[in-house]
Amino acid sequence: MPEIDGYVHGDFSWVDLCTEEPDKAKEFYSALFGLTFHDELEGSEVVYTLGLKGDKPVLGLLEKPQQMCEMGIPNVWETYISVDNADDALAKVAPAGGTPMGPVMEPSGAGRMVVVADPTGAVAILWEALGQDGAALKSEHGTLCWNQLLTSDVDKALAFYSELLGWTPIPLDVDGSVGISHNDEMIASAGPLPAPVIPPHWAVYFAVDDCDATAAQCQELGGHVVVPPMDTPPGRMAQLVDDTGAMFWVITLNPDFSMD
């Protein structure tokens, strides 16, 4: 995929890993995805680290705040969705049935953000770009290629996002899954939780050249394979856990598959 020039309202634009062990995570994803890492802020401020493919930013990494640690929130990949204006988006969250998790924040001048929970409890970050639009590359080895909402109530959750972001749900003939269309393009999917003990969340998928080799390397690096590599219409995929406990998916994309 060519370099991405920017994102519009409602696009998935970024992911970052919120982890108690950022240095350990850097080593893991550097080895697994072939990325390099650059710290943006240092000293007394919160350190935010960019994951780079070549010289292109493709994901982020930050140390989990102490408050989240005390609440028992696990290390987690966070999903960002672009909005035209963070204040306007925040004002629509509660009327649409969601819950604001705090005020609009402006970290480091790169953009303005607000953390929200949909009506089923899945958390996403709404991002108004100022200096950092999002991932400069997608669907290449070690970069984001897909987002999937796993939720206890697909219809309820997507009604919220549709009102907030202008998405259009497209029913799929696959285990109750629903495609998410935006600007006439399928950008994500949603489906029921695989197990009731798992809380609603946005799952992230990274493209890899060889799913089986990546799964094996994950284990060698101290991670775990939750769902072994399996063939699906979009490609061969596996669910992995890094060596700090954060879950994610990898997929070797099927070039002949299209959801459009």
C-alpha positions as CSV (number, residue, x, y, z in Angstrom):
1,M,0.0,0.0,0.0
2,P,1.4,3.5,-0.8
3,E,2.1,6.0,1.8
4,I,-1.1,7.4,3.4
5,D,-1.5,11.2,2.9
6,G,-4.1,11.7,5.7
7,Y,-7.4,10.6,7.3
8,V,-10.9,12.0,7.3
9,H,-13.6,12.0,9.9
10,G,-14.5,8.4,10.8
11,D,-11.3,6.7,9.6
12,F,-9.2,4.4,11.7
13,S,-5.9,6.2,11.9
14,W,-3.7,4.9,14.6
15,V,-3.0,2.3,17.3
16,D,-0.7,2.4,20.3
17,L,0.3,0.0,23.0
18,C,-0.4,1.1,26.6
19,T,2.0,-1.1,28.7
20,E,3.6,-1.3,32.1
21,E,6.9,-2.4,30.4
22,P,7.6,-0.1,27.4
23,D,11.3,-1.0,27.1
24,K,10.4,-4.7,27.0
25,A,7.7,-4.1,24.5
26,K,10.1,-2.1,22.2
27,E,12.4,-5.1,22.1
28,F,9.6,-7.5,21.4
29,Y,8.0,-5.6,18.5
30,S,11.3,-4.5,17.1
31,A,12.2,-8.2,16.7
32,L,8.7,-9.3,15.6
33,F,7.8,-6.6,13.1
34,G,11.2,-5.1,12.2
35,L,10.4,-1.7,13.5
36,T,12.6,0.9,15.1
37,F,11.4,3.2,18.0
38,H,11.9,6.8,18.7
39,D,10.9,8.6,22.0
40,E,9.1,11.8,21.4
41,L,9.0,13.2,24.9
42,E,11.5,12.6,27.6
43,G,12.5,13.9,31.1
44,S,9.7,14.8,33.5
45,E,6.9,14.5,30.9
46,V,5.2,11.3,29.7
47,V,7.4,9.5,27.1
48,Y,5.5,8.7,23.9
49,T,7.3,6.4,21.5
50,L,6.8,6.2,17.8
51,G,7.2,2.8,16.1
52,L,8.8,3.4,12.7
53,K,8.9,1.3,9.5
54,G,11.8,2.9,7.7
55,D,11.2,6.5,8.6
56,K,7.4,6.3,8.5
57,P,5.4,6.3,11.8
58,V,3.1,3.3,11.9
59,L,2.2,2.8,15.6
60,G,2.8,4.2,19.1
61,L,3.8,3.0,22.5
62,L,3.5,4.5,26.0
63,E,3.9,3.6,29.6
64,K,0.6,2.8,31.3
65,P,-0.4,5.4,33.8
66,Q,-0.3,4.4,37.5
67,Q,-4.0,4.9,37.8
68,M,-4.7,2.3,35.1
69,C,-2.3,-0.1,36.8
70,E,-4.1,0.3,40.2
71,M,-7.4,-0.3,38.4
72,G,-6.1,-3.6,37.1
73,I,-6.5,-2.6,33.5
74,P,-4.3,-5.0,31.4
75,N,-1.7,-3.9,28.9
76,V,-3.7,-3.2,25.8
77,W,-3.6,-2.0,22.2
78,E,-5.6,1.2,21.8
79,T,-7.6,2.1,18.7
80,Y,-7.8,5.7,17.4
81,I,-10.5,7.1,15.1
82,S,-10.1,10.4,13.3
83,V,-12.7,13.2,13.9
84,D,-12.9,16.7,12.5
85,N,-13.3,18.3,15.9
86,A,-12.7,16.7,19.2
87,D,-15.1,19.0,21.1
88,D,-17.9,18.5,18.7
89,A,-17.4,14.7,18.8
90,L,-17.3,14.7,22.6
91,A,-20.6,16.6,22.7
92,K,-22.3,13.8,20.7
93,V,-21.0,10.9,22.7
94,A,-23.5,10.9,25.6
95,P,-26.6,11.7,23.4
96,A,-25.6,8.8,21.2
97,G,-25.5,6.4,24.2
98,G,-21.8,6.4,24.9
99,T,-19.7,7.5,27.9
100,P,-16.9,10.1,27.8
101,M,-14.0,8.8,29.8
102,G,-12.6,12.3,30.4
103,P,-12.2,15.7,28.8
104,V,-10.6,16.6,25.5
105,M,-6.8,16.4,25.9
106,E,-4.0,17.8,23.8
107,P,-0.8,15.7,24.1
108,S,2.4,17.3,22.8
109,G,0.6,19.5,20.2
110,A,0.3,16.5,17.8
111,G,-3.5,16.5,18.1
112,R,-6.5,16.7,20.4
113,M,-8.0,13.5,21.8
114,V,-10.9,12.2,23.9
115,V,-11.3,8.7,25.2
116,V,-14.8,7.2,25.0
117,A,-16.7,4.0,25.8
118,D,-19.4,2.8,23.5
119,P,-22.8,1.6,25.1
120,T,-21.3,-1.9,25.5
121,G,-18.1,-0.8,27.1
122,A,-15.6,-1.0,24.3
123,V,-13.1,1.9,24.5
124,A,-11.8,3.9,21.6
125,I,-9.9,7.2,21.2
126,L,-11.3,10.0,19.0
127,W,-8.4,11.9,17.5
128,E,-8.4,15.4,16.0
129,A,-5.1,15.7,14.2
130,L,-3.0,18.9,14.4
131,G,0.5,17.7,13.6
132,Q,0.2,13.9,13.5
133,D,-2.5,12.5,11.2
134,G,-1.9,8.8,12.0
135,A,-0.1,5.8,10.5
136,A,1.8,6.7,7.4
137,L,1.7,3.1,6.1
138,K,-0.9,0.3,6.5
139,S,-1.2,-3.3,5.3
140,E,2.6,-3.8,5.0
141,H,4.6,-6.2,7.2
142,G,4.4,-5.0,10.8
143,T,1.7,-2.4,10.3
144,L,-1.9,-2.1,11.1
145,C,-4.3,-3.5,8.5
146,W,-7.7,-4.0,10.2
147,N,-9.8,-3.2,13.3
148,Q,-12.5,-5.4,14.7
149,L,-15.1,-4.6,17.4
150,L,-15.9,-7.6,19.6
151,T,-18.9,-6.7,21.6
152,S,-21.8,-8.1,23.6
153,D,-24.4,-6.2,21.5
154,V,-23.3,-5.6,17.9
155,D,-26.4,-3.6,16.9
156,K,-26.4,-1.4,19.9
157,A,-22.7,-0.6,19.6
158,L,-22.8,0.2,15.8
159,A,-25.9,2.4,16.3
160,F,-23.7,4.5,18.5
161,Y,-20.7,4.7,16.1
162,S,-23.0,5.3,13.2
163,E,-24.5,8.3,14.8
164,L,-21.2,9.6,16.1
165,L,-19.0,8.9,13.0
166,G,-21.3,8.4,10.0
167,W,-20.5,4.7,9.6
168,T,-22.9,2.3,7.8
169,P,-23.3,-1.3,9.1
170,I,-23.3,-3.9,6.4
171,P,-24.6,-7.4,7.5
172,L,-22.2,-10.2,6.7
173,D,-23.1,-13.9,6.4
174,V,-20.5,-14.9,8.9
175,D,-21.5,-15.8,12.5
176,G,-23.4,-12.6,13.2
177,S,-20.6,-10.4,12.0
178,V,-21.2,-6.9,10.5
179,G,-19.0,-5.0,8.1
180,I,-18.4,-1.3,8.8
181,S,-18.6,0.9,5.6
182,H,-17.4,4.5,5.5
183,N,-17.2,6.6,2.4
184,D,-18.2,3.6,0.3
185,E,-15.3,1.5,1.6
186,M,-15.3,-1.4,4.1
187,I,-13.0,-0.2,6.9
188,A,-13.6,-2.6,9.8
189,S,-15.9,-5.2,11.1
190,A,-17.8,-6.0,14.3
191,G,-19.0,-9.3,15.8
192,P,-20.1,-11.0,19.0
193,L,-17.6,-11.8,21.7
194,P,-16.1,-15.3,21.4
195,A,-16.6,-15.8,25.2
196,P,-18.7,-13.9,27.8
197,V,-15.7,-13.6,30.1
198,I,-13.9,-11.3,27.6
199,P,-15.0,-7.7,27.9
200,P,-16.0,-5.8,24.7
201,H,-13.0,-4.3,22.9
202,W,-11.5,-3.2,19.6
203,A,-9.1,-5.9,18.4
204,V,-6.2,-4.8,16.2
205,Y,-4.7,-6.8,13.2
206,F,-1.2,-6.3,11.9
207,A,-0.2,-7.5,8.4
208,V,2.7,-10.0,8.3
209,D,4.5,-11.7,5.5
210,D,4.3,-15.1,7.0
211,C,1.7,-15.8,9.7
212,D,3.1,-19.1,10.8
213,A,6.7,-17.8,11.1
214,T,5.4,-14.7,13.0
215,A,3.5,-16.9,15.5
216,A,6.5,-19.1,16.1
217,Q,8.8,-16.1,16.5
218,C,6.3,-14.6,19.0
219,Q,6.8,-17.7,21.2
220,E,10.5,-17.5,20.9
221,L,10.4,-13.9,22.1
222,G,8.5,-14.9,25.2
223,G,4.9,-14.3,23.9
224,H,2.1,-16.8,23.4
225,V,-0.2,-18.1,20.7
226,V,-3.8,-17.9,21.7
227,V,-5.4,-18.9,18.4
228,P,-3.0,-20.9,16.2
229,P,-2.6,-19.9,12.5
230,M,-5.8,-20.7,10.6
231,D,-7.0,-20.0,7.0
232,T,-9.9,-17.6,6.5
233,P,-11.2,-15.8,3.4
234,P,-9.2,-12.6,4.2
235,G,-6.0,-14.5,4.8
236,R,-4.1,-16.8,7.3
237,M,-4.4,-15.3,10.8
238,A,-3.5,-16.0,14.4
239,Q,-4.1,-14.3,17.7
240,L,-1.0,-13.7,19.8
241,V,0.0,-12.2,23.2
242,D,3.2,-10.3,23.5
243,D,5.7,-10.8,26.4
244,T,3.9,-8.1,28.5
245,G,0.4,-9.7,28.1
246,A,-1.1,-7.5,25.4
247,M,-3.3,-9.3,22.8
248,F,-3.2,-8.7,19.1
249,W,-3.8,-10.5,15.8
250,V,-1.5,-11.0,12.8
251,I,-2.6,-11.9,9.3
252,T,-1.0,-12.7,6.0
253,L,-3.5,-11.1,3.7
254,N,-5.1,-12.9,0.8
255,P,-4.5,-10.6,-2.2
256,D,-7.5,-11.9,-4.0
257,F,-10.0,-11.2,-1.1
258,S,-12.2,-8.1,-1.0
259,M,-15.0,-7.2,1.4
260,D,-16.4,-4.5,-1.0
